[in-house]
Amino acid sequence: MNILAIGAHFDDVELGCGGSLAKHVSNGDKVNIYIATKSGYKDPDGVNIRSDAIAHQEGLDAARIIGANLIADKFETLSLEFNDAINARLVKIIDELKIDIIYTHFIGDVHHDHIALAQASIHAGRHVPRILMYKSNWYQGSLVFAGNFYIDITDTWEIKRAAILAHKTEGDRTNGKWIEYFDRLALVNGDAIGAKRAEVFQLVKWLI
């Protein structure tokens, strides 16, 4: 199968579905990661938190750990919109790679870039038979993430962990809380299905 994981920024995909992607790789599937933005950003005082170049290198390192092909785009961070530019880009990738499954952001996320890309993913992937939405942060909005599709990542947790840790700038920014949170989340999701660790998704569609 041909898999496409779609993320707005470098680290979104690893946090949301890194274990599942590693499992696809171990099963012999072709995994592609598409990151829409350059992912660099500054704090409110204009101080660089993460440069585009460092974000890209960390993304490359994480994709190698997972065993995925990285497609890095050049949209500006915090400026993604649900429009023809991103829609056309995704349609082209989906058609060229003959994608069977899409993993994308939760459409009810509170992050502007995440919401826009989720909308574009579902629109561009309207002919893709399977679409799953993931959460890549702990923020809560007015829409509840209704996780209803679980994947056992017991055997691929360490790969997911290493891929998350490859994003050192984000790990430093959160004082290591990202990895702690997603470790706990994987354990809780695992409890829900009788596994050691799992990832959970909200199902958009799953055609057989």
Residue frames relative to the residue before (quaternion, step in Angstrom):
aa qw qx qy qz dx dy dz
M 1.0000 0.0000 0.0000 0.0000 0.00 0.00 0.00
N 0.3391 -0.7159 0.5760 0.2017 3.53 -1.24 0.53
I 0.1362 -0.8208 0.5548 0.0028 3.53 -0.58 1.25
L 0.0630 -0.7744 0.6282 0.0409 3.57 -1.08 0.77
A 0.1042 -0.7618 0.6386 0.0309 3.54 -0.73 1.16
I 0.1555 -0.8163 0.5557 0.0253 3.54 -0.65 1.18
G 0.0591 0.8028 -0.5890 0.0716 3.55 -0.81 1.05
A 0.5085 -0.6507 0.4716 0.3093 3.54 -1.12 0.65
H 0.8120 0.1169 -0.0048 0.5718 3.57 0.99 -0.92
F 0.5883 -0.5366 0.4623 0.3902 3.52 -1.28 0.42
D 0.7496 0.2917 -0.3631 0.4702 3.51 -0.82 1.33
D 0.5182 0.6562 -0.4195 0.3533 3.63 1.17 -0.41
V 0.6951 0.4897 -0.2759 0.4483 3.55 0.82 -1.03
E 0.6538 0.5164 -0.3264 0.4463 3.58 0.90 -0.89
L 0.6646 0.5029 -0.2979 0.4655 3.57 0.98 -0.87
G 0.7613 0.4363 -0.2134 0.4295 3.57 0.83 -0.98
C 0.8407 0.0071 0.0479 0.5394 3.58 0.91 -0.85
G 0.2498 0.8194 -0.4891 0.1642 3.60 1.18 0.43
G 0.6619 0.5094 -0.3093 0.4546 3.58 0.99 -0.79
S 0.6518 0.5073 -0.3068 0.4730 3.56 1.03 -0.80
L 0.6357 0.5211 -0.3321 0.4628 3.59 1.02 -0.76
A 0.6435 0.5113 -0.3185 0.4723 3.57 0.99 -0.82
K 0.6303 0.5219 -0.3287 0.4715 3.58 1.09 -0.69
H 0.6124 0.5307 -0.3428 0.4751 3.59 1.04 -0.73
V 0.6441 0.5200 -0.3235 0.4583 3.58 0.93 -0.89
S 0.6759 0.4957 -0.2979 0.4568 3.59 0.90 -0.91
N 0.6742 0.4772 -0.2876 0.4848 3.58 1.22 -0.50
G 0.5896 -0.6128 0.3472 0.3953 3.56 1.31 0.06
D 0.4614 0.6745 -0.4563 0.3521 3.60 1.22 0.23
K 0.4387 -0.6609 0.5421 0.2772 3.55 -1.26 0.50
V 0.0989 -0.8293 0.5500 0.0069 3.58 -0.46 1.24
N 0.0731 -0.7818 0.6192 -0.0001 3.54 -0.89 1.05
I 0.1551 -0.7626 0.6222 0.0853 3.56 -1.03 0.85
Y 0.1025 -0.7835 0.6117 0.0369 3.57 -0.78 1.07
I 0.0665 -0.7780 0.6245 0.0142 3.57 -0.78 1.07
A 0.3838 -0.7909 0.4389 0.1858 3.55 -0.56 1.20
T 0.8065 0.2972 -0.1436 0.4906 3.60 0.85 -0.90
K 0.6128 -0.5389 0.4344 0.3812 3.53 -1.32 0.31
S 0.3419 -0.8338 0.3798 0.2090 3.55 1.39 -0.33
G 0.5102 0.6068 -0.4514 0.4096 3.60 1.18 0.09
Y 0.0686 0.8029 -0.5907 0.0421 3.59 -1.12 0.56
K 0.3297 -0.7346 0.5672 0.1730 3.54 -1.33 0.41
D 0.5211 -0.6054 0.4849 0.3560 3.55 -1.27 0.30
P 0.7314 -0.4421 0.2674 0.4451 3.64 -1.20 0.16
D 0.6739 0.4756 -0.2923 0.4840 3.60 1.22 -0.42
G 0.5828 -0.6201 0.3570 0.3852 3.57 1.28 0.11
V 0.4813 0.6583 -0.4408 0.3749 3.57 1.27 0.23
N 0.4952 -0.6788 0.4627 0.2826 3.57 -0.87 0.99
I 0.1999 -0.7605 0.6079 0.1099 3.57 -0.80 1.02
R 0.7832 -0.0397 0.0870 0.6144 3.54 1.00 -0.91
S 0.2906 -0.7618 0.5518 0.1756 3.58 -0.68 1.04
D 0.6392 -0.5198 0.3997 0.4018 3.56 -1.24 0.44
A 0.6701 0.5229 -0.3028 0.4311 3.58 0.90 -0.94
I 0.6733 0.4783 -0.2994 0.4778 3.58 0.92 -0.88
A 0.6284 0.5366 -0.3349 0.4528 3.58 0.97 -0.84
H 0.6606 0.5096 -0.3021 0.4612 3.58 0.97 -0.89
Q 0.6676 0.4978 -0.3104 0.4585 3.59 0.90 -0.88
E 0.6406 0.5086 -0.3246 0.4749 3.58 1.00 -0.79
G 0.6341 0.5318 -0.3231 0.4590 3.58 1.06 -0.73
L 0.6295 0.5249 -0.3197 0.4754 3.56 1.03 -0.81
D 0.6594 0.5139 -0.3067 0.4550 3.57 0.91 -0.95
A 0.6726 0.4995 -0.2977 0.4577 3.59 0.93 -0.90
A 0.6450 0.5199 -0.3216 0.4585 3.59 0.97 -0.83
R 0.6348 0.5227 -0.3275 0.4653 3.59 1.02 -0.77
I 0.6313 0.5335 -0.3322 0.4545 3.57 1.00 -0.80
I 0.6906 0.4603 -0.2710 0.4875 3.57 0.96 -0.86
G 0.4122 -0.6947 0.4811 0.3407 3.58 1.06 -0.77
A 0.5011 0.6714 -0.3949 0.3770 3.55 1.23 0.54
N 0.4652 -0.6251 0.5491 0.3022 3.52 -1.35 0.39
L 0.2343 -0.7971 0.5443 0.1159 3.60 -0.72 1.06
I 0.0920 -0.7492 0.6549 0.0372 3.54 -1.00 0.97
A 0.0586 -0.8304 0.5538 -0.0167 3.58 -0.29 1.26
D 0.1952 -0.7942 0.5688 0.0869 3.56 -0.69 1.11
K 0.4780 -0.7090 0.4720 0.2147 3.58 -1.32 0.11
F 0.3107 0.7382 -0.5428 0.2530 3.61 1.07 0.53
E 0.5347 -0.6403 0.4480 0.3216 3.58 -1.12 0.66
T 0.5298 -0.6250 0.4800 0.3135 3.56 -1.06 0.83
L 0.8395 0.1643 -0.1702 0.4892 3.56 -1.08 0.90
S 0.6832 0.4705 -0.2847 0.4804 3.59 1.26 0.27
L 0.3664 0.7420 -0.4935 0.2676 3.60 1.18 0.30
E 0.0452 -0.7800 0.6239 0.0158 3.55 -1.06 0.81
F 0.4692 -0.6330 0.5320 0.3100 3.54 -1.21 0.56
N 0.3270 0.7426 -0.5049 0.2945 3.55 0.06 1.32
D 0.7590 -0.4067 0.2607 0.4365 3.56 -1.32 0.04
A 0.6041 0.5882 -0.3672 0.3928 3.59 1.02 -0.71
I 0.7335 0.3904 -0.2413 0.5013 3.59 0.76 -0.98
N 0.6128 0.5554 -0.3536 0.4370 3.60 1.03 -0.71
A 0.6782 0.4932 -0.2898 0.4613 3.58 0.87 -0.97
R 0.6302 0.5397 -0.3307 0.4497 3.57 1.03 -0.80
L 0.6924 0.4750 -0.2782 0.4665 3.57 0.90 -0.93
V 0.6221 0.5379 -0.3434 0.4536 3.59 0.97 -0.80
K 0.6476 0.5258 -0.3142 0.4533 3.58 0.95 -0.89
I 0.6726 0.4886 -0.2944 0.4713 3.58 0.90 -0.93
I 0.6610 0.5177 -0.3050 0.4496 3.58 0.88 -0.95
D 0.6848 0.4806 -0.2850 0.4678 3.58 0.93 -0.88
E 0.6873 0.4962 -0.2911 0.4435 3.59 0.85 -0.96
L 0.7559 0.3826 -0.2047 0.4902 3.58 0.97 -0.84
K 0.3393 -0.7735 0.4765 0.2439 3.59 1.34 -0.03
I 0.0533 0.8682 -0.4885 0.0688 3.53 0.86 1.06
D 0.2657 -0.7731 0.5641 0.1163 3.55 -1.02 0.95
I 0.7922 0.1022 -0.0327 0.6008 3.58 1.10 -0.74
I 0.1352 -0.7653 0.6249 0.0750 3.56 -1.04 0.86
Y 0.1214 -0.7165 0.6810 0.0906 3.53 -1.14 0.83
T 0.1062 0.8084 -0.5714 0.0932 3.59 -0.77 0.96
H 0.7203 -0.4451 0.3248 0.4213 3.55 -1.35 0.13
F 0.5500 -0.5581 0.5132 0.3500 3.53 -1.34 0.45
I 0.4489 -0.7347 0.4474 0.2418 3.56 -0.69 1.12
G 0.6910 0.4560 -0.2773 0.4875 3.59 1.24 -0.33
D 0.2960 0.7671 -0.5094 0.2538 3.59 1.25 0.38
V 0.4723 -0.6761 0.4855 0.2899 3.58 -1.22 0.42
H 0.5951 0.5719 -0.3649 0.4308 3.60 1.24 -0.26
H 0.5351 -0.6695 0.4204 0.2977 3.56 -0.76 1.10
D 0.6834 0.4882 -0.2945 0.4559 3.60 0.80 -0.99
H 0.6474 0.5352 -0.3167 0.4405 3.57 0.99 -0.85
I 0.6572 0.5177 -0.3066 0.4540 3.57 0.94 -0.91
A 0.6720 0.5076 -0.2982 0.4492 3.57 0.85 -1.01
L 0.6938 0.4738 -0.2822 0.4632 3.57 0.94 -0.88
A 0.5962 0.5438 -0.3628 0.4660 3.59 1.09 -0.60
Q 0.6483 0.5126 -0.3133 0.4677 3.58 0.93 -0.88
A 0.6784 0.4910 -0.2903 0.4631 3.57 0.92 -0.95
S 0.6379 0.5462 -0.3261 0.4340 3.58 1.00 -0.81
I 0.6848 0.4747 -0.2825 0.4754 3.55 0.91 -0.94
H 0.6445 0.5108 -0.3154 0.4735 3.57 1.04 -0.77
A 0.7121 0.4515 -0.2602 0.4706 3.59 0.76 -1.05
G 0.7323 0.4235 -0.2249 0.4835 3.57 1.13 -0.66
R 0.2768 0.8135 -0.4839 0.1656 3.57 1.19 0.37
H 0.7167 0.3920 -0.2619 0.5138 3.62 1.19 -0.38
V 0.5043 0.6162 -0.4363 0.4191 3.60 1.30 0.09
P 0.4671 -0.7460 0.3956 0.2624 3.61 -0.68 1.02
R 0.8048 0.1916 -0.0862 0.5551 3.61 1.13 -0.53
I 0.0615 0.7844 -0.6126 0.0747 3.57 -0.80 1.05
L 0.0537 -0.7844 0.6177 -0.0130 3.54 -0.91 1.04
M 0.2421 -0.7620 0.5828 0.1453 3.59 -1.03 0.78
Y 0.1642 -0.7866 0.5914 0.0676 3.56 -1.04 0.86
K 0.3400 -0.6791 0.5960 0.2608 3.56 -1.35 0.23
S 0.1244 -0.8117 0.5688 0.0455 3.56 -0.91 0.92
N 0.7366 0.2619 -0.2453 0.5732 3.57 1.16 0.59
W 0.5221 -0.6543 0.4543 0.3048 3.56 -1.29 0.05
Y 0.4573 0.7142 -0.4329 0.3055 3.59 1.27 0.07
Q 0.2682 -0.7718 0.5625 0.1263 3.54 -1.05 0.84
G 0.1213 -0.7836 0.6064 0.0604 3.55 -1.02 0.83
S 0.7361 -0.4106 0.2956 0.4497 3.55 -1.25 -0.32
L 0.6817 0.4154 -0.2767 0.5349 3.60 1.26 -0.36
V 0.3431 -0.7593 0.5230 0.1794 3.56 -0.84 0.99
F 0.4108 -0.6774 0.5564 0.2507 3.56 -0.98 0.92
A 0.1478 -0.8162 0.5572 0.0391 3.57 -0.46 1.25
G 0.1169 -0.8298 0.5445 0.0374 3.55 0.31 1.25
N 0.1074 0.8238 -0.5436 0.1194 3.57 -0.61 1.12
F 0.7020 0.3645 -0.2516 0.5578 3.59 1.28 0.26
Y 0.1002 -0.8420 0.5300 -0.0024 3.58 -0.40 1.27
I 0.0943 -0.7585 0.6412 0.0676 3.53 -1.19 0.66
D 0.3996 -0.7159 0.5299 0.2168 3.56 -0.79 1.08
I 0.0227 -0.8152 0.5785 -0.0150 3.61 -0.62 1.13
T 0.1888 0.8141 -0.5260 0.1577 3.55 1.18 0.54
D 0.7444 0.4230 -0.2218 0.4666 3.57 0.85 -0.97
T 0.7571 0.3612 -0.2058 0.5039 3.61 1.18 -0.33
W 0.3401 0.7612 -0.4930 0.2488 3.60 1.24 0.19
E 0.6699 0.5090 -0.3192 0.4361 3.60 0.85 -0.89
I 0.6146 0.5159 -0.3510 0.4827 3.60 1.11 -0.58
K 0.6353 0.5150 -0.3236 0.4759 3.58 0.96 -0.86
R 0.6539 0.5252 -0.3116 0.4466 3.57 0.88 -0.92
A 0.6711 0.4920 -0.2963 0.4688 3.57 0.90 -0.92
A 0.6486 0.5161 -0.3191 0.4595 3.60 1.03 -0.78
I 0.6272 0.5122 -0.3340 0.4824 3.60 1.04 -0.72
L 0.6901 0.4924 -0.2816 0.4495 3.56 0.88 -0.94
A 0.5326 0.6170 -0.4059 0.4134 3.59 1.23 -0.33
H 0.6574 0.4594 -0.2998 0.5167 3.59 1.21 -0.49
K 0.1032 -0.8639 0.4916 0.0374 3.54 0.58 1.24
T 0.6346 0.5431 -0.3526 0.4220 3.60 0.95 -0.78
E 0.6841 0.4621 -0.2872 0.4858 3.59 0.98 -0.79
G 0.6074 0.5447 -0.3453 0.4638 3.56 1.11 -0.64
D 0.6583 0.4954 -0.3013 0.4800 3.56 0.99 -0.85
R 0.6451 0.5430 -0.3251 0.4283 3.57 0.95 -0.89
T 0.7575 0.3582 -0.1930 0.5106 3.59 0.99 -0.81
N 0.4308 -0.7284 0.4397 0.3009 3.59 1.29 0.22
G 0.7107 -0.4774 0.2490 0.4528 3.55 1.03 0.83
K 0.4615 0.7151 -0.4378 0.2897 3.61 1.23 -0.04
W 0.5477 0.6102 -0.4097 0.3999 3.62 1.10 -0.57
I 0.7209 0.4481 -0.2700 0.4545 3.57 0.68 -1.10
E 0.6296 0.5304 -0.3390 0.4553 3.60 1.03 -0.73
Y 0.6736 0.5066 -0.2944 0.4506 3.57 0.89 -0.96
F 0.7298 0.4339 -0.2579 0.4610 3.58 0.78 -0.97
D 0.5611 0.5502 -0.3924 0.4780 3.57 1.22 -0.32
R 0.6666 0.4858 -0.3000 0.4792 3.58 0.89 -0.92
L 0.6463 0.5327 -0.3194 0.4433 3.57 0.97 -0.87
A 0.6450 0.5197 -0.3195 0.4602 3.58 0.99 -0.83
L 0.6452 0.5119 -0.3195 0.4686 3.58 1.04 -0.75
V 0.6524 0.5053 -0.3105 0.4718 3.61 0.96 -0.88
N 0.6611 0.4934 -0.3066 0.4748 3.59 0.93 -0.87
G 0.6200 0.5386 -0.3364 0.4609 3.55 1.08 -0.69
D 0.6222 0.5449 -0.3371 0.4498 3.57 0.99 -0.83
A 0.6413 0.5625 -0.3233 0.4097 3.58 1.02 -0.81
I 0.7900 0.2720 -0.1470 0.5295 3.60 1.11 -0.57
G 0.5570 -0.6361 0.3836 0.3713 3.59 1.25 0.20
A 0.5510 0.5598 -0.4176 0.4568 3.56 1.13 0.67
K 0.6191 -0.5382 0.3930 0.4156 3.59 -1.21 0.17
R 0.7930 -0.0557 0.0644 0.6032 3.58 0.91 -0.93
A 0.0230 0.7989 -0.5997 0.0409 3.57 -1.10 0.72
E 0.2906 -0.6806 0.6312 0.2321 3.51 -1.41 0.23
V 0.1832 -0.7839 0.5853 0.0961 3.55 -1.10 0.70
F 0.1398 -0.7922 0.5936 0.0204 3.52 -1.10 0.86
Q 0.3606 -0.6627 0.5915 0.2846 3.52 -1.31 0.30
L 0.3813 -0.7609 0.4918 0.1839 3.51 -0.67 1.18
V 0.2317 -0.7350 0.6225 0.1359 3.55 -0.99 0.93
K 0.7401 -0.2522 0.1640 0.6015 3.54 0.95 -0.94
W 0.0412 -0.7743 0.6315 -0.0002 3.54 -1.23 0.59
L 0.0440 -0.8275 0.5593 -0.0219 3.57 -0.03 1.29
I 0.1903 -0.7730 0.5991 0.0851 3.55 -1.03 0.88
